[in-house]
Amino acid sequence: MSDKSIQVIEGSEVGFATTRVDALLGWARKYSLFQYPFVTACCGMEFMALASPRFDMARFGAEAPRFTPRQADLLWVVGTVSQRQAPVLKMVYDQMADPKYVLAFGTCASCGGFYDNYATVPGIDKVIPVDVYVPGCPPRPEGVIDGLLLLQDKIATGDRTPAVVKPRTDPVPKDLVSLRRSAEGDPVSEAG
């Protein structure tokens, strides 16, 4: 811990240490997220993959879904939200206990996706505040885990500004690139 978060107060005979309560609560909330999934469309299949042993959301403290919003503090909005579902989404959000967090799962929840019509909400941020946007149609489970980790960092620091998960790029070793070029007969690699 840094010197700013711990202060030793000297008493008459013994000293004791204190820490900022909000920093301690942020740390505790970070690893004890109770999720409420609001699944409306095809992204639900990728959402179910997160609970599988391969991706194992339990290791991040966000495993057990709640069956009522009153017991949840993380709302996963998974998929397209129609105009008729928007009041229900708002009601679910209002029933959650404070502090509450929202993760927009997929392009449809983030911005309406390719549904550019009168019946679809063009992003759930028109209805409720969003903490983390995870783009993709559907987003890969690794990207969703990146979103969850980003949200945990925001919870620990107390940051409530919206954030977007950046796309992953898989590094390609230079040897693999040169091997691929030589196998294809690339004139650039042969001339160099």
N, C-alpha and C positions, 0 to 999 in steps of 0.2 A: 504494500500500500504506500501511497505517497505521503509526504510530510503534511500536505494540506488536509488530508482526510482524518488523520489521527492527531489528537492533542492530549498531552499529558498534563493533568491538573494536579498540582502539589497540594496536599492537605496538611493538616497539622502534623501527622506522624507518617502517613503513607500516601502514595500517589495512586491515581487510577486513570485508565485510558478511556477516552470516548471516541466515537466515530459519528459521522453524519448519518442520521437515520435514513434520509432519502437515498443515500448510496447503498446502504444495507438492504433497503426494501427493493431497490432496482436490481441488485444482484439476486435476491430471492425470487422476484417476479420473473426474471429472465429464464430460469430453469423450471418454472412451475406453471406453464401455460395450459389452461383448460380450454380446448377448442370446441367450437360449435360449427359444424359444416353446413353451409347453405348451398347445397348442390342442386343445380338446375339443368345442366346440359352435359355434353359429351366429355368435358374435362373431368367429370366425376370418375372416369376410368383411370386416369392418371393419378387422381387424388387417392384412390384405393391402393394404388401401387406403392404409395408412400408408407403405408402401414405394413407392407410386406417385409420379410426378413432381409431382403436385399438392400433396402433403403433405411429401414428401421428408425422411424421418427422418435421412438422411445428414448434413444440416446441423447436427444436434445430436450427432453422434458416436456414434449408436446404430444404424448401418445394417446391418452384416453379421451375420446370424444364425449361431450356432454349431451344429454337428450333434452335439455331445457336451456334457453339462453340465460336464465337467472343464475346458473352455476358456471357459466363460461366467461372467459375474459379475452378470448381470441376468436373472432368471427372470420371463417374462411368463406369467401363468396366465390363459388366455383361455377363458372359458366355464364351464360347469357341471362340477363335480368330483363323481363318484359315490363311494360308500363303497368300491367295489372299486378305484377309481383313487387313492384317498387314500394307500395305502402306496407306490405308484409315485411319486406326487408327492413324498412325504417322501424317498424314495430319490434322486430327481433332485436335490432340494435339498441333501441330504447330500453328493452327489458334487461340488457346485460348490466352487470355490476361494474362500477368504476374501480380502477382504471380499465378501459376496454380498448382493444386493438383490432384492426381490420386488415386482412390480407386479400388483395384482389388477385384471384388465381386465373390466369389466362387472359388473352387479348379481349375476349368478349366482356369479361367483368371489368377490365381496365379501361376500355374505350368503346365498347359496343361491337368490336370485331368487324366482320364483313356484313353484319346486319345493319345496314344504313337505311332504316325505315321508321315509320311512325310508331310501330309497336314495341320497339326495343329501346331501352335506356342506353344512351351513348356513354357508358361508364358509370360505375356505381358511385363515383364521387359526386355525382349530381344529386344523390339521395342521402348518403352517409359519408363521413370523413374516412379517408383511406390512409393507412400508415405505410404499406409496402405494396407496390405493383409488381407482379411477376408476369412478364409478357410471354407469349407463345401460344400456338394453336395446335395442340395443347402444349403447355410448357412441359419440358422434361422434368422428371423427378429431381434430378441434380439441381436444376434451376430453382425449383420450389424449395429445396433444402437451403440453397443460397439465400432465398427470400426469408426463410425462417431464421437463419443465422443473422441476417441483416436486421430483422425485427428484434431479435434478442439483444443485439448491440444497441439499438435505439432505445430499448426498454432500460437497459443498464445505465445508459447515459442520460436518460430523461428527454431525449430528442423526439419531438412530436411532428417534425416536418415530414411530408410525404417523400418516399424514396422509390427508385426503380431499380430492379435487379439488372445488372449489366450482363450482356450475353457472354457465355463462356467461349474461349478460344482454346483449342487443343494445340499445344506447341508441337511443331514438326521438326525433328532433328535435322540438321544440315546434311548429315550422311544419307538420310532417307530421301531427301530431295535430290541429291546428286545421283543416288542409285536409281531413282525413278527416271530422271532425265537420261541417263546413259542407257537404260533399258529401252526407252522410247526412241533413241537415236536423235536426241535434241542437238541441233547444230550449235547452240549457244555453249553447251557444256563441252562439246568436242573442240570448238575453236579456242576456248579459254584455256 
